[in-house]
């Protein structure tokens, strides 16, 4: 890498400019998760209007989005490492916004599938572009707060999508609308077009941001990243640590994706709630408990780290996996509305632990020049496995094992319990190699 040294204080843009960029990027993150999650609220009317099974709807919610989000993840991450990240972020927002509007125009499964594929491809730009930009906008002493605000956009978007979608559904009603130029559409289609259109207003705002210089320590550098072959070699050398980390956290995310996909519908089918009531309830759980859970997970991991635990993030993740497995079993027992909502609240709190813990743990075992591509690998595997198949795993049990839509609670609970138990076991087996890798990295930088 070619670079030049500067005074460390002059490396970063003025605080006001940096925070404005952080605010716009966070808004983009919020919109990404709104567009990603809004479909989950309208599963029942979409199934009715397009004559879809649970398995088909799960492919739209999970597979179409997750697999292609993963497929585009690494190419986009390499574009982030070498190109103008502002352009990457703007392009992503424009693509997923147009795609969401296209989903609103879909009149059959195939058209909606293609639309969800495009949403997933566009949203592959969210995490790599945002994290890379923030790292070059803020010094280490202020970076944590900026990253926290940015990641809070995921919870705001997920919860906000359900609350906003429910409010719009209540206001519009379940009916067919005649829009100018466009053929008559159902209420859920109009809402998708409206939500997607908001992103087209934010994309030009993002493009107006200033690209910060890339930095490595106290230097401004011309480029970042290392060849994929070097990353692969490092993965081979530390395979027990990195594969255990990737698949352990991936399985925890499996439960999170299953919950995001099916929890509102579970409340409608099992408890007899209305769509607005289910959307508002689960949306508030995510909106309130999501950020609290993320902050708590970091605080617990930091507390253990101060006591000398190199594996603190994995230990906290094992705790979260255990809690999610137990609450999933409670949901599978279907003890009544109050208990189910209580279990979903606990599930919502612990299931998000993985979001800050996984990338935080990855930073501790990866060389700086490999972190972008390593993050893309982790996010890609997670989106492929968890994003692609979590919703479908629940649907397959409902459709082909229990043969009863009303038993969605049983399918959801069993999937959550199994994957969270496996996640806890894999992460427990990874503790020792993870500690060894962290120690190796520390000795490399400070042999004394």
N, C-alpha and C positions, 0 to 999 in steps of 0.2 A: 504494500500500500504506500502511496506517495502522500506526504502531508507536511504541514508546517506547524511549529509550535507557536502558541499565542498565550497571553495572560489568560488564566482560567476564567476570570470574571468576564472577559470580553468575548469569550467563545459563544455565549448564548444571547439570543435576542432579548430586548427589554421585556420585563415581566408582563406588562400590559399586553404586548403583542403575543407573547407566548400563551397567556391565559385565554385570549380571544380565540387563538387557533385551537386550543384545548376545548373550548366551549363548542366551536363549530364541529370538530371531530366527534365530540360526545353526542351532539345532535344527530350526526350521521349514524353513530352506533345505535342510538335510540330508534331511528327510523328503520335501520336494518332489522332489528329484532321485532319491531311492529310488523313489518312486511313479512317476516319469517313466521310469526306466531298467529297472525290474524285469522288464518285459515282454520286453525284448531278450534276456534269458537263456533264455527258454522258447519261442523261436520254433519250434523243431522239434516239441516236443510239442503246441503250440497248432495248428500246421499239420496235424498228424496227427489230432488230436481234433476239429477243426472243419472239416477238409478244405479248407484254404486254400492258395492259390498264394503264391509269393514276392511278387508284386505286391500281393495283398490284405494280406498281413502287413505290407508296407512302408507301406501306407495307414494301418494301425493304429498302427504305431510312429512314423511321421512325420507324414503329412498330417492325420489326425484330431486329433492333439495340436497340431502346429505352427500350422496355419492358424487354428484357433479360439483358440489362445493369442495369436496376433497380432491377431485381430479384437477381442478383449477388452482388449488391451494399452492402447490410448490412452484408452478410457473409464475404465478402472481407474486409469490414471495421473492423469487429471483428478480423479477421486474422491480420490485420495491428496493432490492439491494443495489440495483444498477441504474434505475431511471428516476424521473421526477415523481416523488411520492404523492404530491398534491394531484397530479394528473391521474395517478392510479386510483386514489380515493374518489376523485370526481367521476371517473369512468365507472367505477363500481356502483356509486349511488345512482347514476343515470341508468345503468343497465338493470339493476334490480327494481328501480321504480317503474320503468317502462314494462318490465316483465310482470310486476304485480298488477298493473293496469290491464295487461294482456290476460292475466288469470281471470279478471272480472268480465272479460268478453268471451271466455271459453264456454262452449255449449256441450262439450262431451269430455270423457276421460282423457283422450289423447291430447286434446288441446290444452287442458289444464295441466297435464303432465309436462308438456313442453314448456309451459309458462313457469312451472316450479323449477324445472331444470335451469332456466335462465335466471331465476331469482337466486338459486344456489351459486351459479357461476359469478354473478355480480357481487354477491356478499363474500366471496373469497378474498376480496380486497380489504375488508373491514379491519381485522385484527393485525395483519402484518403492516399495513400502511399506517394505521393509527399508532401502534406501539413504536414503530421505527421513528416516526415524526416526533412523538413526545420525548423519546430518548435524546433527541438532538435539540429540543426546545428548552429543556429544564436540566439544571445541574442535579447531581445525585441527591443533594439535600432537599430538593423540592419535587423530585420526580415521583416519589411514592404517592403524594397527594394527587398529582395529575393523573397517574395511572389509575388510582382509585376512582376518581371522578369519571374517567373514560369507561372503565369496566362497569360502573354503576349504570351506564346507559343500557346495558344488557337487561338488567332487572327492570328499569323504568320502561324500556320498550316492550318486554314480555308482559309485564303486569298492565302497562298502559294499553296495549293492544286489546286485552280482554275487557278492560273497563270501558275504553272508548268504543270498542266494537259492540259491547252490550248496550251502551247508551244510544248508539246510532240505530241498533236493531229495535230498541224500544221506541225511538222517535219515528222511524220510518215504518215499522211494522213488517210483518211477513207478507209481502205482496209483490205483484209485478208492476214495475215502473216503466213509463214511456219517457225516454230521455231524448233530447234534440239530436238529430243525425243518427244516433245509435238505435238499434232495434230494441224492442221491449226487453228488460232485464229483470232478474229477481233482485230482491233487496240485498242479499249477500254479494251479488255481482257489483251493484252500485257502490257498496261500501269498499270493496277491493279497489275499484277504480279511483275512488276518492282518496283512499290512503296512499295508493301509488303516486297519485298526482302531486302530493305534498313533497315527495322526494325530488321532483323536477324543479321545485322552487329552491331547494337546498343545494343542488348540484352546482349552480353558478356561484353561490356564496362560497362553497368549498374551493372552487377554481380561483377565486380572488385571493386566497391565502398565499403568503410568501413561503417559498421552500427554504427551510433552514439548511445550513451547511452540515455535512456529516462529520462526526467527531469520534475520536478514539483516544480516551484519556485526556491529555492536555493538547491534543493536536487536531487540526482540521484535516480530514483525509479526502482523497479523490474518489475512492470507491470502497465497497465493503463486501464481506462474504468470502467464502473459499469454495473450491470446486466440490461438486457433489461426491466425487470419489474419495476426497479426504474426509468428508463427513461420514461416508460409509465405513471407512477404515476405523474411525473413532468408535462408531457404533459396534463394530466387530470386537474391538479391544475391550469395550465396557458393556458387552451385550447383556449380562445379567441385570445390571443396573438400569440400562436404558429400555430394554424390552419389558422388564418388570414394571418400570415407571409408566411406560406408554400404555400397556394393556391393563394394568391395575386401575389407573385413572380413567381409561377408556370405558371400562365396565361400570365405574361409578357414574360416568356421564350417560351410560346406557339407561340407567334408572331415571336420571334427570330428563332425558329426552322423552322417555315413555310418559313421565308425568306431565310434561309440557304439552304432549300431543293429546292425551286422553283424559286428564283430570276434569276439565269442564264437562265433557260428554259423560263421564262417569257420574257426576252429580245430577245431570239431567236424566239419564237412564235409570240409575239405581235409586236416587232419592226423590225423583219426580220434580226437580226444580225447573224453572224456566231458563232459557238461554241467558237473558240479562242477569238473572240472579246468580247463576253458575259462573258467568264471566266476571262479574263484579267481585264475588267471593274469592275465587282463585286468583284473580288479578291483584286484589289487595294483599293476599298472602305473599305473592311473589314481589310485589312492589315494596312491602314493608319488611318482610322476613328475609328476602333475598339479600339486600345490602347489609342487614344486621348479621346474617350468617357469614357473608364474605369477610366482614370486618372482624368478627369473632374468630374465624378460622385463622386469620393472620395473627391476631393477638395471642392466641393459644400457641401457635407455632413459634412466634418470637419469644414467648415466655419459656418454652422448653429449650429453645436454642441458647438462651442466656444461661441456662443450667448445664450447658455443654452437650446437648443432644444434637448431633449432626443430622440425624434423621427426623427432626421435629415435624417437618411437613408431612412425612409419610405416617407418623404416629397419629397426628390429628386426622388425617384422611382415613385411617383404619377405624378411628372412633366414629367418624361420620358414616362410613360404610355399615358399621354395626347398627347404628341408630336407624338408618334408612331400611335395612333388612327387617328390623323389628316392626317399624311402622308399616311396611309393606304387608307383613303378615296380619297386622290388625285390619288393614283395608280389605285383605282377602277374606277375613271373617265377617265383614259387613255388619258391624255391631249397631248401626243406626246413624242417622244424619250427624248428630253432634259429635259422636266418636270418630266418624269418618273425616269430618272437617278438622277435628283436632289432630288426627293422624296425618292428614295432608299438610297441616301447619308445621308439625314437627319435620315431616318429609321435606317441605319447602325450605326450612331453615338449614337442615344438614346436607341436603342434596347439592346446594350451591358451594359447599366447602371446596369442592374439587376445582372450581374455576380459578381462584387465585393460587391455591396450593400447587396445582400441577405445573404451571409455567414458572412459579417461584422455585420449586424444587429442580426444575430443568436448568435454570440459570446457575445453580450451584454445582452442577456436574458437567456443564458444557463450556468449552473455550469461548471467549467473547466472539471471535470471528465466525463461529458456527451457530450462534444462538438463533439467528433469524431462520435459517434453514431447518434447524432442529425443532423450532416452534412450528414451522410449517408441516414437518413430518408428524408431530404429535397431533396438531389440529386436523391434519388430513386423515390420519387413522381414526381419530375420534369421530369426525364427521362421516367417514365411510361406514364404520361399524355401528356406532351409537346413533348418529343422525340418520343413517340409511336403513337400519333394521330394527331399532327399538320399537317404533310405532307398529311395524309389521309383525314383530314377535307377539305383541299383545293381540293384534287383530287375528292372527292365525289361530291362536288358542280359542278366541271367542267364536270364530267362524267354523273351525274344523275339529275342535276338541269338545267344547261345551255346546256348540250349536245354538247359542242363545245370547242375543245382544244384551239382555238384562244381566248376564253374568260377567259383564266387563270388569266389575270390581275384582272378581276372582282371577281373571287373566292378568290384570294389572298388578295385583298383589303378588302373585306367584312369580312373575317376571322380575319384579323389583327385589323380592327376597333372594332369588337365585343369583342374579347378577351382582348384587351388593355383597353377598356372602363370598362369591368367587373373587370379587375385587379386594375384599379384606384379606383373603388368604394369599393372593398374589403379592399385595403390598407388604404383608408380613414377611413373606419369603424374600422380598427385595431389600429389607432393612439392612442386612449385613453387607451385601455388595454395594449398596448405596453409600453407607458409611465409609467403605474402603475407597470408593471413587472420590468422595468429597475430601478425604484425607490426602489422597494422591494429588488432587488439584491444589490443596493448601500447601503441601510440601514443595510443589513445583514453583509456586510464587514466593514461598518463604521457607527455604530449606533449613533454617535455624529454628 
